[in-house]
Amino acid sequence: MLRHMVRLVLRPVAVLFLVSVAVFGATELLPSDAAQARSGGRASAAQEAALRAELGLDRPAWERYASWAGGLLRGDAGRSLVTERPVSDILAERLPATLALGGCALAMTVPLLLALAWLAGTAAHRDSRTAALSGGLITGLAAVPQVVFAAVLAVLFAGLLRWLPPVSLLPAAGSPLAAPEILVLPALALAVPAAAYGAVLLGGGVADTLRRPHVTAAVARGVPRPRVAVRHVLPHLVAPAARVLALVAGGLLASTAVVETIFGYGGLGELLAGSIGTRDVPVVQAVAMLAAVTVVGGLLLADALAAVTGAGEAR
């Protein structure tokens, strides 16, 4: 048991280390840096070199990675190369807006995901033709880019029906809760593809559970289907559903960049998109690592829940 717990903790640490290397490497591959972005191509080579030295961009990559990773371990994400403000302060300003959007999107995603997963699983259990049709529709829904969902939703609800605002500008108070209608379109654009993706992952688990002997025996005894679902099916889906929801929750945070940019919503996603344009590497790295920590933390909780439920079933 102790060895299992040690592995449970060391695995996410190793994953986060690899993610940090990948994030740093990806920012290194950007075609220009903050010095070139700030100079706008109007500075001489000597001026750009001086600015690069001032920003610390002339140091070797391994040294900059070690400095950055060490700062993260101390809770210091560094300073913005553009505004020179602490990155943690910039994130703290944007995080509440993204959490509000992510919470709204997750509240929409969970029931839709479970409904689609149940539809896919029961169809696969009953009839192969229906399974192929429903599975194809759900997979196709998951494959549609978020930008397409955002465009269609904006045209339908903002353009044709005029029920919702076409852009999601934060009110002067800065809190989206002061104008909750601005959350609906970006939350839907996040929730629908996320729910379809989660349903693809969870649908097979639903079908496998429905084929278990105790489930088929309960159906044969004439137990009502809602009772079969609650008593005999759902308990076996807690662990896989927790893992899927952890992936989906982290994915919602990681995929806000497109939706927030389209709707003009001032959260972390819009900050990430803008920071990539200005080559503000510390901000880009901090947002990317925050998304990674969300995913890995969710998976760690899901694995712990799976271990607990597995121990309970063993007893």
N, C-alpha and C positions, 0 to 999 in steps of 0.2 A: 504494500500500500504506500509506504514512504517513497519507494523507488518510483512508483507511478506518479506521485505528487511532484517529485523532483523533475521528472520528464515533462509533466504538465506545465511547470513554470519555465524550464529551460527552453522548451520549444518556442514559445512566443518571443523570448529574448533573442534567440538565434534568428528568428524570422525578422524581427525589427532591425537587427544588425544588417542583415542582407538587404532589407528595404532601404535603410539609410545609405548603404553603398550604392544601390541602384538610383536613388533619388539624387545623390550627389553626382553620380556619373552622368545622369540625364541632363542636369543643369550645366555640366561641363561641356556637353555636346551642343549647347545652344550656339547658333552661328555668330553671335556677338556677345559683348559683356556690358555691364552697367556703365563703364567708362565711355564706350562708344555710343551707348544710348543717350547718356547725358550730354555728350559733346555734339550729338546730332550730325556727325560727319564734318563739322566746321572747324574742329581743332586740328592743330598740327600733330605729327607723330610724337614729338617731344612732349606736347601738352597732354596727349592721351596717355603717354607713358607715365608722366607725373601723376595724373589723376588715378591711373591704375595702381601705382605704388601707394598713393594716399588711401585708397580703398582696400588695400591689402590683396589685390588681385594678381600681383606679380609673384607671390609666393608659390612654391611647388604645390601641386594638387594634394599630395598626401598630407602636407603640413596644414593646408586649409581644411581638409576633411577632419584631421585629428583635433584641430581647434574647434571646429563646428560641433563635432560629436561630443567632445568634452564639455562644451557649453550646454548642450542639450541635457547631458547627465546632471549638470548643476542647475537645470531649470532656466538657462539663459539661451535664448534663441538668437542672440546677436542683435545688430542694428540694421535698419533698412539702409540700403545703399543709395536710395533716392531721397528719402526724407530725413535720414539719420536718426529716426526715432527708434526706441526699442521695439523689436518685432512683437514681443509679448503684449505691449500696449496696443499695437495695431490689431492684433488678433482679438484682444479683449473687446475692442470696439465693435468688431464685425461678428463675433461669435454669437451673441444673443439673437441677432436676426437670422442667422443660419440655423440655430437650434430651434427657433420658432417654426421656420419653414420645414426643417427636417422632422420635427415632431408632428406637424400637420400632415406631411407626406406619409410618415410612418403610420399614423392613425388611419389614413386611407388605404395604405398598402396591406396591412395585416388582414383585415376581413376579406379584401379582394383576393389576396394571395391564397388564403385558406379555402375560399369558395372555388377558385380556379383549380387548385390542387385536388380538392375533393372531386370536382367534375372530371378532371383528367384521370384520377385514380379509379373512380367507379366505372368510367367508360372503358378503361383498359381491362377492368375485371370482368365486365359483362360481355362486351362485343368488340371484336377486333376492328370492324369497319368504323364503328363509332369512336373507338379509341384512336384510330388513325386520323379521323377528321378533327376531333377535339384536340388531340395532341399537336396536329399540324397548325391549327388555328392559334393555340397558345404559344407554340414555338415561333410562329410568324409574328405574333404580337410582341414577343420578347426581342425579336430581331429588328424591329422598327427603331430607327434612331430617335433619340429624345427630341432632337430639333424638329422632326416631323410631327411628333405629338404636340409639341409646343405650338407649332404653326397652325395645325388643325384646330386645336383648342382655342387659340386666339381668334381665328377666323370665325369659328362657330359661336363661342360664348361672348366674345367682345365685339366682333364685327357684325354678325348677322342678328343674334339675339340681343346684344347690348346689355347683357346681365352683369358683366364684370368689366373692370378697367383693363385696357389693352396692355398697360405697363404697370409694374408693381413698385413704384417709387415709394420709399419709406416716408412716413409723415414727418413733420418738423420735430416732433418729440423723439423720433428715432426708434420707436417701438412699433413693430408690425401689428401688435395686438390692439393698437389704437385704430387701425383700419384693417380688420381681419379679411375683408374682401380681396385685398391685394395678395393674399396667400393662396387663394383657391386655384388659379390657373397654374402657377409654377409648381404647387404641390401635386396637382393632377398630372402634370407633365413628368414629374418624378415618380409618382406612385404607380401609374399604369404599366410602364415597362418593367419596373422593379417587381411588381406583383406577378407579372407573366413569367419573368425569369425565375423567381422563387418557386412558382407553381411547377415549372419544368423540372426543377431539382427535387421537389417534394412529391410530385405526382406518382413517381415510381414507388416511393415508400408507402403511399396510401394503397396502391394496388397490391403490393406484397403483403401488407397487413390484412387486407380483405381476404387474402387467400389462406390465412392461417387457420388451422383446424378449429380452434375455439371460436373463431368468428363465423366460419361456415356452419358450425354446429349450432350456434345461437340463432342464425338465420333459419336453419332447418327446423328449430323448435318453435318458430313463429314469433321470436322476440321482435318487437317493433324496431324498424330501422333507426330511428333517432336514438333509441336506447342502445342499440348495437354500436352506433357511432361513438356515443359518449362513454359507455362502459368498457367496450372491447377494442375499439380502434384507437381513439385519441390517446389513451395512456401509452401506447407503443410508439406514438409519433412525437412525444414530447422532446426527446433528444434530437432527432433529425430536424424537427421544426425549429428548435432553438438554434441549431447550427445555420439553417437557412436564413432565419430571421437576423442572426448576427451578420451574415454576409450581406444581406439586403440593407440592413441599417447602416453598415459601413459604406456600402455602395452608394446609398443616398447622399451621404456627406461628400463622398468623393466625386459624385457626378453633378453637383450643383453648379459647377462652373458654366456649363452651356446654358442651363435654364435661367440662372440668375443674370447672365449677360443678355439673354434674349429679352427678358422682361424688365431689365434695368433694376433688379433687386440688389440692394447694397449689402450683400453678405460675403462670406468667405470665398464663395465661388467666383463672384465678380472680382474680388481682390486678387485671387489667383490669376485670372485671365489678364487683368491689368498689370500685375507684377511680371508676368512672362513677357508682356510687350515692352516693359521698361527694363527688363533683365535685372529686376530686383531679387537676386538669387536667395538671400536669407529669408525673405517672405515666402517665395515659392517653396523652398525647402520646408519651412515651418508648417505651411498649410498641408503639403503632401504628407509629412510625418504625422500630423494630427489626424488625417484621414486613415493612415495606416494603423495608428494606435487604436483608433475607434474600431476598426475591423478586427485587429488581433485581440483587443480586450473583449470584444463581443464573442469571438470564438473561444477564448479562454473560459469565459463564463458558461458558454454552451457545453464545452468539454467537461467542466466541473459538474454541470447539471446532468450530463449524460452519465458521468461516473456515479453520481448519487442515485439516479433512477436505476442504473444497472445494478448497483448494490442492493437496492430495495427489491428489484425483481428476483435477484439471486436468493434473497432471504425468503 
